[in-house]
Amino acid sequence: MSSLDALEADFFGNLAQDTHGVWEVFEFVRLHYPDLTDEQVFERGYDYISRWHRTDWIRVSESPLHQSAIKQSELLDFRRQHGSAATRYLENAPSLDITETGQRVFADENIQPDDEANGA
């Protein structure tokens, strides 16, 4: 049984390759849940971000895509400060990187049955 849903597998597949802006989480929510309202996209996206932050799967990037002064401890405060406007790019918006824990979870989820049979 997978611990990642389709959005998470898609997002972490991308995040494992390069840094993403926090607003890109919401783009993935819109892609995977096209019938949600903007407010629902905001809530669902921050549910993901909060869980990934709590489980140490993501961190605020030290090399953000755009200049940002947001620190790891301030990531969830960004939500309270900007509300649903945070679902689009905003000045000072943080960028995210996958952590080693996140990489392990993603790698474990992506072992295919043929890989296991071949000792991968």
Sequence and secondary structure as in RCSB ss.txt:
>XXXX:A:sequence
MSSLDALEADFFGNLAQDTHGVWEVFEFVRLHYPDLTDEQVFERGYDYISRWHRTDWIRVSESPLHQSAIKQSEL
LDFRRQHGSAATRYLENAPSLDITETGQRVFADENIQPDDEANGA
>XXXX:A:secstr
  SS HHHHHHHHHHTTS EEHHHHHHHHHHH TT  HHHHHHHHHHHHHHHHHTTSEEE SS SS     GGGH
HHHHHHHGGGGGS  TT  EEEE HHHHHHHHHHT  HHHHHTT 
